[in-house]
């Protein structure tokens, strides 16, 4: 991947540009010889591959495309992506003209078209995905990345209205966030139909399911964030819902926590789960999910249950430890800091968590590419240039508000009421490497404080200057605006901002947002968002295919220093402690009026207790939200450090998990967005051991191996064997559904095997492990002869034998060798489904049927 001189894109960068952001010609029948196109070379619904090439021949509906690699492929025209724009310069010209067109006077239009073209050139400002794809190219596509819609009205009609609004926004390319706290809890009475409610979580499943059906631009799924407040009676069910596969698979989940709840956790107090009395007069009209407003109206509240606050807190921590969800947003604190506190409370975040919004609020995002602001001569930040680009970028985003089409009047009314924008950054890690500053160090925190304070000052002064020229946002109140927690902090540091706000007003209610920039950062060849690099060599699975990436700055250093190790300021996500991640996030959050997309990466052996302390640290340091990613806690990973290409080589992934989890990246103020700038964002795959025993072989950063797919009495097992110094040193097992006994025992078996293989050495460890595992039998078996599999332990032994016999070259083909089908009719009847242990007869025959667990051997049933 290269972005050589900023003009010519190569490799993955060119693919992303042509696929996502270049102006398209939807009529591929116009394709002709000489056109540069994207051609679908592998038409797989989950793991497609697209390549860039030039059409060298056409006969009717068939074209011959010469790929960048030199290979020639034949394709039908319907499998082509035909673009009008071929280079970044063409896109920059389009965007500069589009954004300048909203200026009233022709002279102003010319002035700002030139300035916008300057900041776009060489990727100094990288517009958000919707802006890049739509501005000046379509009057139908929204230029806003994401939306928050009001909480659903607590009725069937209200839910259907929200569903319709969500669908319309997603179909036009926007992600959606919503808070479900307005919906009555499970088993609450529904008087109109003389029945009971299925609950907020159940309705969340409907929104999630619909999201999975929506195609954006013919290839992307919709993006959804679902949130629930800490007082809602369904909160414990919401926290654990993803541990039951199939209920909520296409949404990120976050719990909104209040200051009172956090205090109750600290003091180990009881916590009441409540909901308004639905029989109160005016309930249908007045109830909108805001419990405090309901109380102010003097309306009755029903207490459903009292639990220890720590019970809820522990459920959040354990679930986050297991699967990186739910995340948390400290919503009361968020609103105390919010500049819109006095007229437009934040109710939810966007799907990625970096932008808290009121009902009908929108994200309006772009990022300054910090890697372009290194002054090599002074070995410092090019402060003057950064200030200029930051100021002009604020006007660029403000003009987006007047340029975008609005498909809902409510969005237009709200955005013009507050004119919310979100200027962020990418390339931070690359800039710090150029400066020789180690990301996460004490020195880096001082530098980050200076850098982001500078950008906040420049951004706010720019917004006041635009206000002096064009007027403030409609809801601006000079006295109330400066009373937000953020403004008090900002003005204390920079009194000139307070003076400018008082004298000129403020054009935008908020100005700064740190988004993940997954696709755009990858396209321009720099580090994404405020994250450190995932790794300096890695593989990336996306809808464009499976691509190897080398980080340019690391590759260049190695080329100029052959045989030397990278200096210590070349750090990756997993080489930092989780606390380092949180402290960086908190330092930058001080200067961000909205929020941040940031992942706190943790090693696989990070404990539940450590996870809890990390969440508490985030709250204490002033983060607005937090999510961790514990290595290995997710089955599907977009980025990895080892080559496991294709759907059948995804380690630790059952069939329905592959479908469900592929659309569910981690949540909240640390998520990687899975819409326009998202699916390619980083979810680490590096293991890290914290063992100091000298006999224990520590895991290096990268291991390579193979994944074996084996049918077992418990369902399909994915067994990954990674080699350490040429022999197996690590085993991962994934069998059954998350939360089942089989899943837990398989994970334990993998861990114990790995520990055995890496502790001490007498030369026969693998053979010894095979000897003790092979032939262990249970209540059933699958297959015949050499392919007969007695148990999960037996499957591990057979996989190890195959791994040792075949060698690395044959391991990919070996998957098919050991597959076998069950002869037993009972197993054939549930072919492809995962089985658990029956608590009655002990056999591996407990399956899910129509929402109940039933044993096909003894008839035991649990609903």
N, C-alpha and C positions, 0 to 999 in steps of 0.2 A: 504494500500500500504506500503510495507516494502522492505528495502534493507539491512536487518539485519547486516550481517558482510561484505557486499560488494561482497560476493560470491554467496549466495543464494538469488534469487529474488522471491518475493511473490506477489500475487494479481495482480493489474494493471501493476506493474513493469515487472512481468514475461510475461504478455500478450503482452506488447509493445515490449519487447526483442524478443520473439519468432515470433511475427508478422512482425516486421520491420527489425531487424538487424541480427538475427541468420541465418546462412547459410542454405538455403532451399534445399529440395529434391522435385523437381517439379513432380516427378512420384509418386503420392499417391497410386498407385496400389501396391507399395512396403510396404505399411503400414502393421504392424504386431502387435500381442499381445505384450504389454510391451512398445510400443512407446509412448512417450509424444508428444501430438499434440494439435493444436488449432482446435476446432470444431465450425463450424457455427451453432449456436443454434437458431438464428432468421434471416431468409433470407429475409431481407427487403432492397431494394436498397438504401434508404436514412438513415435508422436507424437499421443497422444490429447489431447483438450481437455475439461475439466470446468468447469462454471459453477454459481454459486450462484443459486438462485431460489426462488420460492414457487409451490406448486401452486394454480392458480386454477380448474381444471376437471378432472374425471375422467370418462371414459366407458369402462367395462370395464377393459381392460389399458392404455389410452392416457390419458396425462395432458397437460394444457397447463401449462407452467411459464413464469411471468413472471420473466425474469432480472433481476439487479441493474441491468443497463443499460437496462431497460424493454422489451427485445425479448421476444417471446413465441415459445416453441418447443414443438412436440409431441414426445412421447417415450413409449416403452413403459416400464412400471414396472420392468422388469429393468435398465434403464440408469440407475436412480436410486440414490443413496446416501442412505439414510434414517437420520437420527440421532435419538437420544433427547435428547441435550444440544444446545442451540443457542448457549449463551454460555459464556465462560470461567468465570463464577461457578459455574455448575452443575458444571463439571469440578473446580474448586477444592474445592467442597463434598464431592464424591465422593472425591477424593484425600485430603483431610484426615481424613475419617472412616475410610477404609480403612487409612491408616497409623497412626492412633491406636488402631485396634481391637486391635492386638497388645499394647498395654499391659495388664497384669494387673488392676489395680484400676480400678473404674469412675471414681473420682476422677481418676486419672492419665489415663484415656481422655479425659475431658472437658477436662482441662488441656491435653493435647497436641493434641487436635483444634482447640482455639482457637489454639494457637501455630502449628500447621502451616497453619491457614487464613490466619493473619497473614502468614507468609512466602511463601505462594503468591499472595496477593492482589497485584494490579497487577504480576504477573510478577517479583516480587523473587527468588523461586526458580523456575526452570523445570525441571521434572522431565524425565528422559530419556524418549525416545519410548515405550519399552515400558511404563514406569511410568504415563505419562499415558494411554496407550490402554487398559491392562489393569487397573490397580488399582481394585478395587471394581466392575468391569464384567464380568470373566470369571474363572472359576476354572481356565481352561485355558491362557490366554496367559501366557507367562513375563514377569516384570517385569525381566529382565536383558537388556541390549542385545546382549551378545556372549559367546562362550564360546571357550575353548581346550580341545581334546580331546587325549588322549595320542597320541603318535606311533604310527602304525599298527604292529601286529605284522608282522614281515617274512615274511608268508605270504599265500596267496590268501584263506584264511579270515580272517586278521587284517585285511587290507585291506577285505574285505567288511563286517566288523563295524564298522570305522571309518566306512565309507561309510553304513551304516545309522544310526549315531549322528549323523553330520553331517546327514543328510536329516531325521531326526526333529527336531533342534534348529532347522534352518532353516524347516521347515514350521510351527513354532510362533513364528516371528518373530525368532529369534536369528541373529546372524552367527557364523561359526566361523573360528578360526585353528588351524593345525596345522603341525608341523615334520615334514618328510618324511625327515629324516636317518636314521631307523631302517630305511629300505628299501635293500636292496642295490643297488649300481650297475648300470648297463647292461652286459650281457654277462657278469655274474657267474654262476657255475654254480648251477643249481637242481637239487640231486641227486635229489630225490624224483621229478621228471618227466624226468630225464636231458636237461635243456635249459638255457637261459640266461635271465637276467632281462631284462625290457625297461627296467628302471631306474626310479629315483625320479621322474624328470621325466615319464616316460610315465604312471606311476600318478597323478601330479599332474594330468595331463590328464583322467583319469577323474573325479577329484573336481571339477575345473573344469567339465566337461561336465554333471555331475549338478546342480551349482549353478545352471547356466543353465536347467535344467528346472523348478526349484522356484519356485512362486508363493507369496508370503507375503501372506496377507490378500487374495488374488485379484488383486493388482496389482504387488507388488514382487518382484524377483528376490532370491534368497539372496545373502549376502555371504561371501566366503571369502578368507582370507590363507593363502598357502603359503610356508613358510620352509625354508631349507636351510643347514646349517652349513658353515663355510669349509674343513673338512677332507674333505668328501665328494667322492668321485671324479667325481660328476656335476655339480659346482658350475659349471663353465664352460658346460655345456649348459643348466643352469638359468638362468644369467645372461642368455643370449641367446635363450631359447626363444620369447619374444614377437616376435622378429624374423621368425619363421615363422608366418604367419597360420594360425589354426585349431587350434593345438595346446593352448594354455592361454589361453582368452579370457575366462573369468568369474572370475578370481581376481587378487588383488594379490600381488606377489612381493617377498620380501625375503631378503637374505643375512645370516646371523648371523656376525658377525666377532668374533674373540677379540683380547685384548691382544697375544698372541704374534704373531698375523697382522699386526696393525698395526705392530708393531716390525719384523717381517720386511720389510714394505713400506718402512718408513723406512730400513732398513739394506740394502735390495736383496738379500735373502737368498732361498735356495730354500725352497719350501714343499711338504711332502709331502701327497699326497692318499691317504687310507687308509680302510680299512673292516675291521671285525672278521672274523676267520676264521670263516665260517659252519659249518665242520666241528667247531668247539670244542664240547665237551660242555656241555650246558645252554644253548646258543645260543637255542633257541626260547623258553625260559622267561625267561632273564636279560637278553637284549638288548632295550633300550628306547630306543635312540638316544643315550644318555648315554655318550660315549666315555671320559670321565674315570672314570666308575664302572666301566666295562668294564676299564680299565687297573688300577684298584684291586683288581679281582677276580683279577688276574694272567692274564687271558685274552689270547690271541694276536691281533695286528693285522697285516693284510696291507697292504703299500705298493703301490698301484696305479700311481702316477705321481708324479714330482717336477717341479714347475714353478717358475718365479720367482714370488714373491708378487706382484710388480708386474704380472705378466701377468694374474692374476686381478683385481687392483685396477683395472688399466686397462680390462679388460672391463666391470667394474661401472660405471666412470665413463663410458665411451663409450655403454653401453646407456642409462644414466640421462640422458645428454645427448640421445640420440636420442628417447627415448620416456617419460622420467620413471620408468622401472623398470629393474632392481629397486631398491628402497630398501635401506638397510642398517640393521641394529640391532647396536649394539656390545654383544653379549649377555653376554660375560664381565664387562664393566664394569657392565652392568645388574644382574647378580646380586650383584656386590660392593656395590652401593648398595641392593639390595632388602632390606626388613625381614623377608622370609620366607627369607632366605639359608640359615638353619640347619635348615630342615625341608621346604621346598617350592620347589625351584629353578624359575625362569622358563624355559619352553621355547619359547614363541612369543608373539606379540602377537595382539590381536584384528584384524579386517579393516582397521581404520583406523589401527592402530599406536600409539594413545595408551595402551593398557593391556597391559603384559606380564603373562602369567599362567602358572601351573603347569598341568599336566594336570588337566582337570576344573574349572579356574578359571573365574570369570564376571566380567563387567563389571556394575557397579551404579552408574549414572551420573545425575547431575543437575548443573545449573549455576546459580550465583549470577549474576544479571543486574546487572553493575556499573554499567550506565547509570542505574540507579535510586538510586545512592548518591553523587550529586553534591550537595553543600551549597552552594547558590547564594549564600546570605548570606555564608559564609566563603570562598567560592571554593576549596573543598577537598573532599576525600573526607569523606562522613559516616561517620567511623570508628566511632563507637559503634553506630550502626544496622547497619553492615556486620558488626561483630563479633557482634551479637546474631543476625542472620540466619544467619551462618556457623555458629554453634554449634548453633542449632536445626536447621539443615539436615543436620548430621552425624547427629543422632538420627533425622531423617526417613529418611535412607538406611539407617541401621542397622536400622530397623523393616522396610524392604523385604525384608531377608533372612528375616525371620520371616513375612512376608505372602505372598511369591511361591509359586506351586505349583512343585514339583520333579518333573520327568519322568524324571530319572535319579537313582538313589540316590547315585551317585558325586558328582554336583554338590552335592547337599545335604550329604553328608558333608564334602566339601572346603570348602564355603562356611561351614559351622558350625565347621570347624577353624580358619579364619582370618578370617572375617567381613570380607572385603575390600570397601571402598566407594571411590567415586571422585567426590568433590565438585570441580567445576571452575567455570569462569567463561565468560560471554559478555558482550558489550557493552563490552569493554575499550577498543576504538578510539573508541567514542562517548564514554565517560567522559573519555578523554584529550583529545578535541576540546573537550569542555566546559571542561576545565581549561586549554586552550591549550597543551598539551604535544605536541610533534611526535613521533609514533611513530617509533622507530628512532634518535632523536637521543641524544647523551650524557646530556642531561637526563632523557630518558625512561627510560634504563637505571637511573638512580638512583631514579626514581619507582617503576619496576616492582619493583626489589629491595625497596623499603619496603612496597609494596602486598602482594606475594605472601608476603613474610616475615610480615606481619601476619596474613594469612589462614591460613598454615600454623600459626602459634602458636595462633590461636583454634580451629582444627580439631582439633589434637592435644590441647589442654586439654579440649575438649568430649568427645573420645573417652575420655580418662582419667576424666572425671566419670561418664560412662555406665558405665564399667567398675567404678567404685566402687559404683554402684547395682545393676548387673545381672551383673557379672562380666566377666572378660577373655575374649578368644577362646581356644579350647581349647588351641592350640599355644603360647600365650604363655609365654615363659621370660624373666624379668626381666633376667637377666644376659646372655643371648645376644641378646635383642631390640635392646638399645642398642648392639650392636657393629656394626650395619650401617653402611655408609658414609653413608647419609642421616641416620641418627639421631645419629651422631657430629657431623655438621655442624649439625644442628638444635639439639642440646643445647649445643654450643659457643656458639651465638648466644643461646639461651634456656635457661639452666640450670634454670628453674622447670619446664620440661617434663620434664627428667630426674628431678627430685624427684617430680613428680606420677606419672610412670610407675612409679617405685620404690614409691611409697606406695599407689597405687590400681590399678596395672595398666594395660592398654590394651585397649579394646573391639575395635578393628579393626587388622588387621595393616598395612594401608595405608589412607590417608584421601583422598588428593588425586589427581585425574586431569584433564588438560586435553583434553577431547574437542572435536570440530569444531562440534557443534551447528548443522549446516547448516539443517535444516528448522525446528527450534524457534527458532533465532535469527531466521530470516527471518519466521516467524510473528509474533513479538513486535515486529518492526520495528527490530532493533538489529544491531550487528556480530556476526559469528559467532565463537565460540571466542575465541582470543587474537589472531585475525588482524586486520590493518587492513581497511578496506573494499575490496572488489574495485574498485569504481568508484562514483561518486555518481549516475550514471544508467546503467542497463544492462538487458539482456534476459535472461530466465531460461527455459530449456527444461526442463520436468519432465513427469511423468505427469499433471499437472493442465492442461498446455497451455503456451503461449508468452506470457510476461507481461513487460511493461515495469515496471521498478522505479526509483523515485526514493528515495534515502536521505533520510528525514525531516529529520535534523539539518542536512544540506546544503541541502535545499529551503527550510527555514525561514530559514537564514542568507541565502540569495539573495533571498528575499522581503523581508527587512528591510534588505537592502543592494543595491537594484537597480542593475544596471550594474557592480557591483564584482566583482573576482576573489575566489575563496575564499582565505582566509589560508593561509600555508604549513603550518600545523598540520593542515589538512585533507589528509591524505596517502592514497594508494591503494597497493595491493599492488605495482604495477609502477613507481610513482614512487620506491620504495625500492631501494637496492642489495641484492644477494643477501646481502652480509655483514651489512647491517642486520638482515635477517630472522633470520640465524643468531645474531647477538648478542642479539636479543630472546629468541629461543628458549632460549639458554643461560642468560640471566639468570633467566628464569622457572623453568627446569628445576632450579635450585638449591633451589627451595622446593616441588618436586613430587616426592612419593615414588614415584609411578608414572611415567607418561611424558606426552607432549604430541603433539597433532595440530597440525602447523605446516608450511606450505609456504614454501620459499625460492624466491621468484619471480625469474626471470632473463630478461633481454632475449633476443631471437632470435639476436643475434650473440655471445652468451656462448660462449666457446670450451670445448673439451674440457679444456684445461689449467686454465682458471679453475674449471671444475666440480670437478676433482680437488683444487684448493686449497681450495675451499669445503667439501668433504667432510672434508679434513684439519683445517680450522678447527673444524668441528663436533665432531670427536673431541677436539681439544685443549681446547676450551672446556667439555667435560663433557656434551654432548648424548648421549642414549642411542640416538639414531638420527637419520637425516637423509634427506630426498629433496628434489630440486629440481624445479621445473617451468619448463623453458625455453620461452618463448613460441613457439607454433607447433609444438611437438614432439608434440602430440596432435591427432588429426584431429577428434574429437568434443568439443565444449566445451559445458558446461551453461550457463555464463554468458558473455555477450559484450557488447561495447559497440556493436555494430551490429546492425540488424534483418535477420536471415536466417532467416525463419520456415520451418519444415517440413523434411521429410526431403530434398527435392530441392534445397534451398538451403544445405545444410551444406557449407561450403567445404572442399575438399581431402579428399574422403571417397569411397572406393570402396565398392561395394555390400557386400562381405563385411566390410570394415573397419567400416562403419557398424554392422553387426550385432555384430561382435566387440568393438570398442573401446567401444561405448556402455556396456558393463558393466565397464569396466576403468579406473577412475580411478587417479591416482598413489598410490604405496604408502608405507607405514611411518610414522615419527613425524611425518609431514607430510602424510598423506593426507587426502582428503575422503571420508568413509565413504559407501558406496553402499547402505546399508540404511535403517533407520528414520529416521536423522537425516542421510541422505546424498545422494541423487542430486542434490539441488539445491545442493550445495556448490560453492565457487568453483574454477574452472579458468580462469585469465585468458586473454583474447584480445587484449590490447593489445600492439602492437609498440613497441619502443624502439630507436632508433638511437644509436650512440655515435660519430658522425662530426662533426668540427669544421670540415671544409672549408667555406668561406663559399659556394662555388657549389653545395653539396649541400643540397637541401631536406630539412630534418629532418622526420621523421614526427610529426604531431601525435598527441595521445592517442587521438583518435577519427577514423576515416575511414569513409566509407560508399561502397557500390558494389553490385555484383551478381555472382552466381556462375552460370557457364554450363556446362551439362552437354553434352559433345561426344563422340560416338563416334569413336575414332581407331583406326588399325591396331594399337595396343597395348592396346586396351580403352577403357572409359569414362574420360574425363578430366573433372575438375572444375576449372574455370579461374575464379578469383576476380579481378575487376578493381576496385580501389578508387580513388576519385577524390581528387585533391589540388588544391584551388583550381579545381574544375570540370573538370579533365582527368585522364585516367588517370595515376596516380603510383605504382601498386604492383600487382604481379601475383603470384598464388600458383597453383602447379600441383600437382595430385595425380593421378598416373597409376600404375597397377600396384601391386604389393604392396610393403610396406615391406621394404627390404633388397635389392630387385632393382635391376639396372643402370638400367632405365627410370625407376624411382622417383627414383633419385639424379640422373639427368640432367635429369629434369623439374624437380626442385627447383632445380637449378643454373640452368636456363634462366629460371625465374621470378625468381630472385635477380638475375641479370644484367640482365634486362629492367627490373626495379624500379630497379636502380642507374642504368641508362641514362635512364629517364624522370625521375629526380629529380636528376640532375647537370646543372647548367647549364640554359639555356633559349634556344632560338632560334625557338620558335613552331611548329615542324613535327615535333617529336619522335615523336608518335604515328604520323603518316603515314609517317615514315621507318622506324619499327620495323615497321609493317605491310608496307611495300615490301620490306624485307629478309627477312622471315619467310615471306611469302605464297608459296605454290607450292613451297616446299622439299619434295622428294619422297624417299621411301625405297623399301623393297622391296615395299610394298603400299599400297593406298588403300582407302577405304571411302566408299560413297555415289555419287550421280550428280549431274551438272550442278553447280549452285551449292552443293549440299550435299556435294560430294565433298571429303573430307579426306585430304590426302596424307601428313601427318605430324603430330607433336605441335606442331612449330613452325607449321605451316600452321593448325592448330586455334587457336593463340593469335592469329594474324593475323586469322582470320575472327571470333573472339570480340571482338577489339578493334574491327573494322569494325562489328559489330553493336552493340557498346556505344556507339560514337560516333554511329551512325545512329539507334538506338532511343531513347536517353535513358533516364534512370533509371526513368521510369514504366513503360516497356515491357520493362525488362530481366528482370522476373520471368517474363513470358510468353515471352520469347525463347528459353528453354531448349529448348522443343519444336521451334522453327523449324529448328535446325541439327542435330537428331538424324537419323541415317541408318543404315540397316542394310546389312550387307555383302552383295554379290552372290556373292562367292567362297564355294564350298562349304566350303573349309577353315576360313574364318572363321566361317561359320554353324555349323559343328560345335562350335565352342568359344564360341558367342555368350555374352556376359556375363562371360567369364573374362578375367583379365589376361594379357597376353603380354609376354615378355621377348625380348631379342636372342639369337639362336642364335649360339654361338661358332664353329660350323662354317661355316654358309652366310651368316650375318650378317643374315638376314631377321627380321622381327618375328613370329616363329612358334613361340617356345619356350613351352610351356605345362606345367602340372603335371597329370599323370595318374597316379593310383594311387601317389602318393608319389614319382614320378620326374619329372624334367624331360625332355620330349620335343619334338623339332622336327617340326611337322606338314608342313614343307616338304621337308627333306632326310633326315629319319629319325634325326637325332642324338639320343642318349639319355644322360642323366646321372642315376644313382640314388644 
